[in-house]
Amino acid sequence: MKILIVAERYWPEVGAAPSRLANMAEGLKENGCDVEVLTGLPNYPKGKIFEGYRGCLFRREEYQGMTLFRYWLYATVSRHPIARVLNMFSLAVTIWLFAFRWRRIKSYDCVIIQTPTLVVASSAMLIFKYLYRRCCLLNVSDIWPTTAVDMGVMRETDKSYRFMAALERFLYRTADGIMGQSQEILDHISTFRNRGQLFLYRNLQRYSLVRPPKKKGVPLKVVFSGMLGVAQNVEELVRKISFEQLGVEFHILGGGRQLPEIEAYIQQHPHCNVKAHGFVAKEEIADRLREMDAGIVPLATRIRGAVPSKIYDILPQGLPILFCGGGEGAHFINEHRVGMISSPGDYEALTQNIEKLNRMSDADYEAMSERCLQVSRNELDFDKQIKQLAEFIQTLAKRG
């Protein structure tokens, strides 16, 4: 079976989306699929085309036994509306150059289209579903534009919201099948289409699940691992929680928009017990997490459909989770008793949870760590999930 994955971001870019898609592509390949990727020139998270790719309209390369087709896009991290529109529409336009490869496109049994972004995904759907009649599987990681409303960057009365909502309806109703990153996403999509064509695909990592429970360290080391953006707002967390008074170390693995401000705060407050380590290579992240005692997974606000992928990074290392959020993520943590919950932005409650974890007996901590490992083995098995996905795609392609 031959599969094309279409996504705005891919290796060597960092973050949840590129990591998730690279894992999916490699997993499908290991399950006997011939996988290729159509994406943009790498530029995230700095908003600048990576060295070695600059000045290119198109670049073809081989990676992990897969062929990658990269097209130019307007790279930026600016919040200016014009810059954001250029960023969204540029790749949506340049990938039409790929449409001339008609023999190659005809060879695909299924095309997996990543969304967001809705504009690029809609452009890809027009090429592969309408122009070439390929079987198209939509991969939904966030339910835009609903997510934009939850984050406060868009209002339902805005013209941009109505435009995005129209693209959302088009994608959901046109795709042959849809996979979503959470059950809440699938429940939302099922209001648009047949539930039987939906597949739950969690953002699991390919970690070894054979580990002993953690022993609590002294001092307690709490970690945030991921992109430092507005959805997480780690900068405010650093300013609002006194880790020095708690006698706890807070380690930050990752980078992004808020990193300079966090580094400036650390420089101004050298005894704040916060340490920013910058980006960590994908191959090293499991070992770095294992050095910690707990993971903070913050959301600045309640985002419908969002189950942060950081949960699936942290649990396989046996680390309890300090979750700042609600919905499906909070339910999962409460149900399996693998951490503590506070509301987004409730730093007093988060502080109390850190104190509880710090005072927890060694026996109770190790029991919670064991539960983290147990739920990872039983419910977060990447190899089992990717095999089920390959079977789902095969069934979908036969129908098409």
RODO-2510 file (C-alpha; in nm, 4 decimals, decimal comma):
residues 400
     n   res          X          Y          Z
     1     m     0,0000     0,0000     0,0000
     2     k     0,1372     0,3399    -0,1007
     3     i     0,0584     0,6427     0,1168
     4     l     0,1252     1,0156     0,0844
     5     i     0,1224     1,2329     0,3978
     6     v     0,0494     1,6034     0,3380
     7     a     0,1455     1,8406     0,6207
     8     e     0,2729     2,1945     0,6602
     9     r     0,5440     2,0867     0,9070
    10     y     0,7693     1,7843     0,9164
    11     w     1,1184     1,6755     1,0187
    12     p     1,3633     1,8423     1,0897
    13     e     1,1199     2,0903     1,2457
    14     v     1,0439     2,0466     1,6153
    15     g     0,7214     2,0373     1,8146
    16     a     0,4282     1,8042     1,8634
    17     a     0,3023     1,8058     1,5030
    18     p     0,6314     1,7239     1,3230
    19     s     0,7170     1,4607     1,5853
    20     r     0,3732     1,2986     1,5630
    21     l     0,3779     1,2877     1,1830
    22     a     0,7334     1,1509     1,1666
    23     n     0,6372     0,8750     1,4101
    24     m     0,3276     0,7959     1,2049
    25     a     0,5202     0,7840     0,8779
    26     e     0,7943     0,5623     1,0193
    27     g     0,5395     0,3370     1,1908
    28     l     0,3356     0,2892     0,8733
    29     k     0,6530     0,2124     0,6803
    30     e     0,7449    -0,0549     0,9343
    31     n     0,3976    -0,2023     0,8841
    32     g     0,4645    -0,2608     0,5157
    33     c     0,3451     0,0698     0,3666
    34     d     0,5366     0,2709     0,1067
    35     v     0,5233     0,6239     0,2545
    36     e     0,6031     0,9630     0,0984
    37     v     0,5601     1,3123     0,2436
    38     l     0,4500     1,6408     0,0859
    39     t     0,5407     1,9375     0,3064
    40     g     0,6854     2,2883     0,3219
    41     l     1,0468     2,3988     0,3483
    42     p     1,1461     2,3654     0,7163
    43     n     1,1195     2,6917     0,9111
    44     y     0,9482     2,6278     1,2464
    45     p     0,9714     2,7521     1,5217
    46     k     1,1860     3,0571     1,4323
    47     g     0,9908     3,1467     1,1196
    48     k     1,3026     3,1385     0,8999
    49     i     1,3788     2,8840     0,6293
    50     f     1,6476     2,6489     0,7601
    51     e     2,0043     2,6770     0,6350
    52     g     2,0520     2,4605     0,3264
    53     y     1,6937     2,5117     0,2061
    54     r     1,6993     2,8872     0,1434
    55     g     1,6460     3,0109    -0,2094
    56     c     1,4580     2,6942    -0,3070
    57     l     1,1121     2,6746    -0,4606
    58     f     1,1234     2,2956    -0,4395
    59     r     1,3436     2,0350    -0,2748
    60     r     1,3231     1,6555    -0,2996
    61     e     1,5115     1,4446    -0,0466
    62     e     1,5283     1,0991     0,1079
    63     y     1,4853     1,0452     0,4817
    64     q     1,4395     0,7191     0,6749
    65     g     1,3731     0,5349     0,3491
    66     m     1,0952     0,7782     0,2503
    67     t     1,0794     1,0423    -0,0230
    68     l     1,0041     1,3966     0,0943
    69     f     0,8734     1,6652    -0,1428
    70     r     0,9191     2,0165    -0,0009
    71     y     0,7733     2,3375    -0,1428
    72     w     0,8351     2,7026    -0,0641
    73     l     0,6154     2,8919     0,1788
    74     y     0,6230     3,2378     0,3312
    75     a     0,7977     3,1676     0,6626
    76     t     0,7057     3,3877     0,9580
    77     v     0,6057     3,3793     1,3237
    78     s     0,4618     3,7314     1,3091
    79     r     0,1143     3,7896     1,4520
    80     h     0,0413     4,0560     1,1903
    81     p    -0,2733     3,9537     0,9961
    82     i    -0,1166     4,0037     0,6528
    83     a     0,1889     3,7946     0,7455
    84     r    -0,0322     3,5171     0,8825
    85     v    -0,2466     3,5136     0,5679
    86     l     0,0630     3,4975     0,3454
    87     n     0,1977     3,2122     0,5545
    88     m    -0,1248     3,0100     0,5283
    89     f    -0,1927     3,0674     0,1595
    90     s     0,1630     3,0424     0,0228
    91     l     0,2022     2,6685     0,0753
    92     a    -0,1609     2,6133    -0,0253
    93     v    -0,0654     2,7603    -0,3631
    94     t     0,2833     2,6107    -0,4163
    95     i     0,1747     2,2509    -0,3490
    96     w    -0,0279     2,2748    -0,6693
    97     l     0,3051     2,2328    -0,8488
    98     f     0,2946     1,8776    -0,7144
    99     a    -0,0350     1,8247    -0,9012
   100     f     0,1625     1,7922    -1,2280
   101     r     0,3118     1,4640    -1,1005
   102     w     0,0021     1,2794    -1,2198
   103     r     0,1628     0,9353    -1,2531
   104     r     0,2980     0,9480    -0,9005
   105     i    -0,0316     1,0720    -0,7583
   106     k    -0,2249     0,7970    -0,9355
   107     s    -0,0026     0,5414    -0,7573
   108     y    -0,1163     0,6458    -0,4076
   109     d    -0,3708     0,4206    -0,2393
   110     c    -0,4400     0,6793     0,0302
   111     v    -0,3490     1,0422     0,1005
   112     i    -0,3340     1,1489     0,4675
   113     i    -0,3989     1,5236     0,4972
   114     q    -0,2992     1,7014     0,8185
   115     t    -0,5122     1,9785     0,9670
   116     p    -0,4670     2,2478     1,0891
   117     t    -0,3953     2,4453     0,8843
   118     l    -0,7370     2,4442     0,7162
   119     v    -0,6235     2,6401     0,4103
   120     v    -0,3401     2,4018     0,3189
   121     a    -0,5585     2,0994     0,3976
   122     s    -0,8412     2,2300     0,1759
   123     s    -0,6004     2,2937    -0,1101
   124     a    -0,4654     1,9393    -0,0768
   125     m    -0,8199     1,7990    -0,0687
   126     l    -0,8995     1,9750    -0,3966
   127     i    -0,5905     1,8254    -0,5612
   128     f    -0,6102     1,4693    -0,4388
   129     k    -0,9837     1,4103    -0,3897
   130     y    -1,1456     1,6250    -0,6590
   131     l    -0,8770     1,6330    -0,9265
   132     y    -0,7329     1,2827    -0,8895
   133     r    -1,0072     1,0921    -0,7008
   134     r    -0,7639     0,9511    -0,4453
   135     c    -0,8820     0,8102    -0,1123
   136     c    -0,8260     1,0928     0,1401
   137     l    -0,7927     1,0482     0,5170
   138     l    -0,8037     1,3681     0,7234
   139     n    -0,5815     1,3819     1,0336
   140     v    -0,7310     1,6333     1,2800
   141     s    -0,5116     1,7448     1,5706
   142     d    -0,7146     2,0567     1,6674
   143     i    -1,0732     2,1527     1,5838
   144     w    -1,0129     2,4863     1,4162
   145     p    -1,1647     2,7437     1,4161
   146     t    -1,3144     2,6408     1,7541
   147     t    -0,9635     2,6245     1,9013
   148     a    -0,8929     2,9812     1,7834
   149     v    -1,2056     3,1016     1,9653
   150     d    -1,1047     2,9179     2,2851
   151     m    -0,7602     3,0801     2,2693
   152     g    -0,9114     3,4246     2,2242
   153     v    -0,7514     3,4939     1,8857
   154     m    -1,0809     3,4833     1,6935
   155     r    -1,4491     3,5554     1,7564
   156     e    -1,7455     3,3684     1,6111
   157     t    -1,8740     3,6954     1,4661
   158     d    -1,5525     3,7522     1,2666
   159     k    -1,5535     3,7050     0,8887
   160     s    -1,2326     3,5020     0,9259
   161     y    -1,4158     3,2628     1,1597
   162     r    -1,6985     3,2103     0,9108
   163     f    -1,4449     3,1469     0,6340
   164     m    -1,2546     2,8929     0,8441
   165     a    -1,5783     2,7267     0,9570
   166     a    -1,6758     2,6835     0,5909
   167     l    -1,3399     2,5171     0,5188
   168     e    -1,3877     2,2950     0,8235
   169     r    -1,7283     2,1743     0,6988
   170     f    -1,5854     2,1154     0,3508
   171     l    -1,3005     1,9020     0,4853
   172     y    -1,5104     1,6950     0,7243
   173     r    -1,7769     1,6193     0,4647
   174     t    -1,5387     1,5528     0,1755
   175     a    -1,2799     1,3214     0,3356
   176     d    -1,3239     0,9452     0,2962
   177     g    -1,2287     0,9017     0,6613
   178     i    -1,1061     1,1067     0,9549
   179     m    -0,8744     1,0366     1,2450
   180     g    -0,8698     1,2618     1,5487
   181     q    -0,6261     1,3061     1,8369
   182     s    -0,8952     1,2843     2,1062
   183     q    -1,2403     1,1382     2,1556
   184     e    -1,3737     1,4904     2,2038
   185     i    -1,2490     1,5785     1,8538
   186     l    -1,4236     1,2740     1,7084
   187     d    -1,7467     1,3608     1,8902
   188     h    -1,7300     1,7084     1,7345
   189     i    -1,6632     1,5691     1,3855
   190     s    -1,9442     1,3134     1,4163
   191     t    -2,1953     1,6010     1,4025
   192     f    -2,0827     1,6530     1,0415
   193     r    -2,0499     1,2954     0,9154
   194     n    -2,0802     0,9176     0,9715
   195     r    -1,9120     0,8120     1,2967
   196     g    -1,8188     0,4731     1,1463
   197     q    -1,5511     0,6364     0,9298
   198     l    -1,3647     0,7842     1,2284
   199     f    -1,0478     0,6591     1,3969
   200     l    -0,8988     0,7640     1,7322
   201     y    -0,5253     0,8199     1,6840
   202     r    -0,3512     0,9530     1,9935
   203     n    -0,0162     1,1298     1,9698
   204     l     0,1809     0,8445     2,1259
   205     q     0,5589     0,8332     2,1349
   206     r     0,7804     0,5361     2,0585
   207     y     0,9247     0,4895     2,4051
   208     s     1,0350     0,1757     2,5830
   209     l     0,7592     0,0814     2,8283
   210     v     0,9725    -0,1589     3,0319
   211     r     1,0965     0,0615     3,3160
   212     p     1,0997     0,0385     3,6954
   213     p     0,8919     0,2907     3,8951
   214     k     1,0604     0,6203     3,9752
   215     k     1,1953     0,7079     4,3180
   216     k     1,1256     1,0630     4,4271
   217     g     1,4323     1,2863     4,4217
   218     v     1,5479     1,5516     4,6654
   219     p     1,4949     1,8255     4,5713
   220     l     1,1859     1,7439     4,3673
   221     k     1,2448     1,8166     3,9976
   222     v     0,9444     1,9246     3,7933
   223     v     0,9712     1,9558     3,4147
   224     f     0,7912     2,1225     3,1255
   225     s     0,8818     1,9769     2,7867
   226     g     0,7572     2,1290     2,4627
   227     m     0,6991     2,4481     2,2706
   228     l     0,6794     2,7693     2,4714
   229     g     0,3803     2,9423     2,3166
   230     v     0,0680     3,1297     2,4176
   231     a    -0,1379     2,8110     2,4541
   232     q     0,0912     2,6954     2,7381
   233     n     0,1953     3,0354     2,8788
   234     v     0,4876     2,8943     3,0767
   235     e     0,6245     3,2474     3,1169
   236     e     0,3344     3,3435     3,3435
   237     l     0,3681     3,0146     3,5331
   238     v     0,7339     3,0962     3,6038
   239     r     0,6413     3,4420     3,7312
   240     k     0,3447     3,3323     3,9448
   241     i     0,4914     3,0273     4,1230
   242     s     0,7814     3,0607     4,3670
   243     f     0,9751     2,7394     4,3122
   244     e     1,2472     2,8701     4,5417
   245     q     1,0054     2,8901     4,8360
   246     l     0,8637     2,5476     4,7511
   247     g     1,2145     2,3971     4,7548
   248     v     1,1449     2,2534     4,4092
   249     e     1,3399     2,2806     4,0832
   250     f     1,1532     2,3650     3,7625
   251     h     1,3261     2,2539     3,4417
   252     i     1,2160     2,3715     3,0959
   253     l     1,3046     2,1586     2,7932
   254     g     1,2126     2,3327     2,4685
   255     g     1,1950     2,6680     2,2993
   256     g     0,9593     2,9005     2,1229
   257     r     0,8133     3,2468     2,1422
   258     q     0,8311     3,2822     2,5219
   259     l     1,1834     3,1478     2,5711
   260     p     1,3641     3,4887     2,5563
   261     e     1,1324     3,6339     2,8227
   262     i     1,1788     3,3294     3,0453
   263     e     1,5574     3,3450     3,0096
   264     a     1,5492     3,7171     3,0935
   265     y     1,3442     3,6446     3,4068
   266     i     1,5898     3,3737     3,5164
   267     q     1,8813     3,6128     3,4654
   268     q     1,7065     3,8773     3,6773
   269     h     1,6137     3,6195     3,9458
   270     p     1,9154     3,3839     3,9626
   271     h     1,7845     3,2007     4,2711
   272     c     1,4344     3,1305     4,1361
   273     n     1,5065     2,7556     4,0929
   274     v     1,3999     2,7695     3,7255
   275     k     1,6347     2,6314     3,4608
   276     a     1,5769     2,6682     3,0848
   277     h     1,7707     2,4088     2,8828
   278     g     1,6502     2,4989     2,5334
   279     f     1,5643     2,2466     2,2657
   280     v     1,6469     1,8820     2,3294
   281     a     1,6927     1,6342     2,0436
   282     k     1,4064     1,3925     1,9897
   283     e     1,6410     1,0995     2,0536
   284     e     1,7437     1,2400     2,3936
   285     i     1,4084     1,3529     2,5330
   286     a     1,3149     1,0243     2,7040
   287     d     1,6413     1,0104     2,9007
   288     r     1,6137     1,3775     2,9984
   289     l     1,2572     1,3304     3,1219
   290     r     1,3592     1,0246     3,3189
   291     e     1,5937     1,2467     3,5243
   292     m     1,2893     1,4395     3,6549
   293     d     1,0246     1,3584     3,9161
   294     a     0,7045     1,5067     3,7705
   295     g     0,5815     1,6833     3,4589
   296     i     0,3752     2,0010     3,4354
   297     v     0,1291     2,0069     3,1450
   298     p    -0,0253     2,3572     3,1365
   299     l    -0,2991     2,5040     2,9228
   300     a    -0,3541     2,8788     2,9416
   301     t    -0,7257     2,8243     2,8835
   302     r    -0,9706     2,5413     2,8277
   303     i    -0,9358     2,4336     2,4635
   304     r    -1,2094     2,2047     2,3366
   305     g    -1,0794     1,8788     2,1942
   306     a    -0,7253     1,9334     2,3230
   307     v    -0,5440     1,6504     2,5001
   308     p    -0,1836     1,7765     2,5180
   309     s     0,0592     1,5304     2,3625
   310     k     0,2999     1,6025     2,6484
   311     i     0,0911     1,3617     2,8580
   312     y     0,1995     1,0794     2,6281
   313     d     0,5650     1,1890     2,6552
   314     i     0,5666     1,1977     3,0349
   315     l     0,3671     0,8923     3,1473
   316     p     0,5936     0,6263     2,9857
   317     q     0,8826     0,7622     3,1957
   318     g     0,6897     0,6920     3,5168
   319     l     0,6474     1,0630     3,5968
   320     p     0,3254     1,1819     3,7671
   321     i     0,1546     1,4704     3,5869
   322     l     0,0580     1,8126     3,7208
   323     f    -0,2148     1,8991     3,4711
   324     c    -0,3553     2,2518     3,4360
   325     g    -0,6647     2,1964     3,2271
   326     g    -0,9969     2,0202     3,1941
   327     g    -1,1897     1,8018     2,9536
   328     e    -1,0623     1,4678     2,8302
   329     g    -0,7071     1,5174     2,9591
   330     a    -0,8233     1,5842     3,3155
   331     h    -1,0636     1,2895     3,3011
   332     f    -0,7833     1,0575     3,1857
   333     i    -0,5501     1,1626     3,4668
   334     n    -0,8207     1,1393     3,7344
   335     e    -0,9497     0,8047     3,6097
   336     h    -0,6072     0,6407     3,6194
   337     r    -0,4813     0,8334     3,9270
   338     v    -0,1559     0,9331     3,7558
   339     g    -0,1342     1,2942     3,8676
   340     m    -0,3099     1,6026     4,0045
   341     i    -0,5451     1,8515     3,8371
   342     s    -0,5847     2,2292     3,8565
   343     s    -0,7786     2,4698     3,6370
   344     p    -0,5999     2,6709     3,3661
   345     g    -0,4444     2,9820     3,5203
   346     d    -0,5167     2,8733     3,8796
   347     y    -0,1595     2,9055     4,0067
   348     e    -0,2639     2,8810     4,3708
   349     a    -0,4130     2,5360     4,3097
   350     l    -0,1086     2,4341     4,1050
   351     t     0,1204     2,5478     4,3872
   352     q    -0,0798     2,3360     4,6324
   353     n    -0,0519     2,0333     4,4039
   354     i     0,3262     2,0777     4,3798
   355     e     0,3423     2,0978     4,7606
   356     k     0,1318     1,7794     4,7937
   357     l     0,3584     1,5932     4,5554
   358     n     0,6687     1,7203     4,7348
   359     r     0,5327     1,6038     5,0735
   360     m     0,4073     1,2709     4,9395
   361     s     0,5629     0,9650     5,1019
   362     d     0,8139     0,7670     4,8997
   363     a     0,5796     0,4656     4,8955
   364     d     0,2819     0,6676     4,7649
   365     y     0,4990     0,8382     4,5045
   366     e     0,6357     0,5060     4,3762
   367     a     0,2811     0,3664     4,3608
   368     m     0,1719     0,6611     4,1447
   369     s     0,4803     0,6168     3,9264
   370     e     0,3900     0,2496     3,8798
   371     r     0,0377     0,3477     3,7732
   372     c     0,1903     0,5821     3,5136
   373     l     0,3903     0,2941     3,3696
   374     q     0,0977     0,0552     3,3859
   375     v    -0,1407     0,2806     3,1933
   376     s     0,1341     0,3404     2,9365
   377     r     0,1754    -0,0334     2,8825
   378     n    -0,1973    -0,1050     2,8684
   379     e    -0,3404     0,1943     2,6804
   380     l    -0,0567     0,3926     2,5216
   381     d     0,1134     0,1275     2,3083
   382     f     0,2369     0,2979     1,9907
   383     d     0,3049    -0,0243     1,7975
   384     k    -0,0453    -0,1564     1,8639
   385     q    -0,2057     0,1726     1,7594
   386     i    -0,0052     0,2096     1,4352
   387     k    -0,0929    -0,1462     1,3325
   388     q    -0,4625    -0,0683     1,3841
   389     l    -0,4207     0,2508     1,1807
   390     a    -0,2604     0,0596     0,8914
   391     e    -0,5558    -0,1809     0,8921
   392     f    -0,8036     0,1098     0,9020
   393     i    -0,6306     0,2785     0,6049
   394     q    -0,6315    -0,0449     0,4062
   395     t    -1,0050    -0,0909     0,4638
   396     l    -1,0702     0,2724     0,3741
   397     a    -0,8643     0,2484     0,0525
   398     k    -1,0553    -0,0619    -0,0595
   399     r    -1,3858     0,1203    -0,0144
   400     g    -1,2538     0,4112    -0,2184
***
